Amino acid sequence: MILEVLGSAVLGVVLSLAALHRLSHRLPARLLVLGTGVAGALFGDFLTHSTLGPGNSLVCLLGAAVVSSASLSLLLRPAGRLRRRSAPA
């Protein structure tokens, strides 16, 4: 179980670094992205492990990757400037 937790934390770091490398102009501070990726992966692993029980390490890592990716996607900012138009009076 300890290896599963360490594996999901490493997976969260890898996904965070990949997101920072690919989308650095649309993400906030590096430390926030790394923390969010690791926390999402650990929560995903906990959630999957609690649901399926022991003995499903690969599925738990898949759940960790999914939740980590979803939480990282919440940090993305829009690519361009937002154009707001006032409603006609």
N, C-alpha and C positions, 0 to 999 in steps of 0.2 A: 504494500500500500504506500510505503514511503517513496518507492521508485515511481509509482503512478503520480503522486503529488509533485515530485521533482520533475518528472517528464512533462506534466501539464504546465508547470511554471516555466520551464525552458521553451515549451511550445508558445506560451504567451509572449515571452521575450522575442522569439523569432518572428512571430506575427507582427509584433509592434515595430520591430526594426524593419521588416519588409514594408509596412505601411509608411513608416517615416522615410524610407528610401524612395518609395514610389510617389507618395502624396504629401511631401513635407510642406509644400506651399499652402495646403488646405487644412493642416492640423495645428493644434495649439502647441504648447511647450513640450519638449522632448520627454521630460520627466513625467508629465501627466500622461502622455501616450504610453510610456513604458509601464507605469503603474496601472493604468486601465487595462492594458493587455494582459498583464499577469493576474490581476484581480478577476477579470472576466474568465480567464482560463481556469483559475482555481475554483471559482464559483460553478463553472460548467462541469468541472470534474466532480465536485461535491454533489451537484444536482443529479448528474447521470449515475454516479456511484450509489447514491441514496435510492434512486428509482430502480436500478437494475440489480443491485447487490454486488457482492464480490465475484471475481472471476471474469469480468468483462473489461479488461484493461484497454484493449484497442477501441472499444465502443466508448469508454469513458474519455479517452483522449480525443476521439471524434467530437464528443459533446463539449469538451473543453475548447476545441478549435472553433466550433460553431458559436458558442457564447462569447468567446474572446473576439471573434470577428464582428459579431453583432454589437458588442459594446464599443469596439473601436470605430465602427461606422457611425455611432452616435456623436463622435467628436468632430466629424467632417464639417467644414464650413463650405458655403457656396463657392463655386469656382470664380465667377465674375461678380461684378458689383450688382447689387440689387437695384432695380429701377422701380421706384415707387411712384405711382401716379395718384394724384388725389382724385377722389370721386367727383364727377361733375355735380355742380350745385343745382 
